[in-house]
């Protein structure tokens, strides 16, 4: 029975492409004087317009009046620039417009199609979701998930089943973070931390599935290698220290800026600037202009004591970035390998950092 269904699906795809090819040939020979602009029509993007005749829809160019398709489709919709959805037999396929030509890149086999990332479309069939490449309609992931969600990094997508979510790569569909979190992942960054939403609040998990922060904050604006920028749900910002999750600043500030000078964050409140240190201590009250604040921080008498912390965090960031490129993006590991070599060759790095770098270096060699 399963083989028979697969045969029917393949047969349907072949018939759809054959019908489309025949339709294009017939459209090229359409009689002179046929004016689709006089028929009911709707805009499809660029200069393309759909016209309706006999209850079906065709496609023509509203500028040149060239007809690209006879009325063959149950419905036509604009998907995004140069892509059109067409409906036959109650399901949707995709047409691609390029240099005066239109071709079908998928047969009509989906219940819905929508934009997922810069390079992918989200597709559904029988209540399940997957994704395909835009350019040629190649199927990356068949519709098997209860839901999928776009993330800010188009290389990754949040995949969900049974009220739990994980993360998969968009280029090959491989699940790189297990589907076990009761929340939707929505952001990530090259330092390898991921923001997820659960129970009306936001939390953070790292690359190794460690929960850095439980979902208990109304908003998370940004995650860096040394801090989580939390919000009050509106515009006020606070800080969590990354290395131990300690909240070092309540969300009471209008802006928070990481400073190049060791150990400080510059904070803005009521139009004036102040500074806090990595332990959350208020070093300067918010009553200074930005340039004056920068000068005061640069000349702070105890700057030297923060240098080791800055140095450690910098290399820890590179370690996470290397891990991110290797495991999640499946990208060329040469850049990551160079970072790891730099860490191993530095005599001032802690043994803990070197051990982690060695572990990743060996992992990379095994993957090549």
Secondary structure, DSSP 4 states (H G I P E B T S, - for coil): -HHHHHHHHHHHHHHHHHHHHHHHHHHHTPPTT--GGGS-EEEEETTEEEEEETTEEEEEETTT--EEEEEEESEEEEEETTEEEEEETTEEEEEEEETTEEEEEEEEEESEEEE-SSSEEEEEETTEEEEEETTT--EEEEEEESEEEE-SSTTEEEEEETTEEEEEETTT--EEEEEEESSEEEEE-TT-EEEEEETTEEEEEETTS-EEEEEEESEEEEE-SSEEEEE-SSS-EEEEETTT--EEEEEEESEEEE-SSTTEEEEEETTEEEEEETT--EEEEEEE-HHHHHHHHHT-TTGGGGHHHHHHHHHHHHHHHHHIIIIII---THHHHHHHHHHHH-TTS-HHHHHHHHHHHHHHHHH-
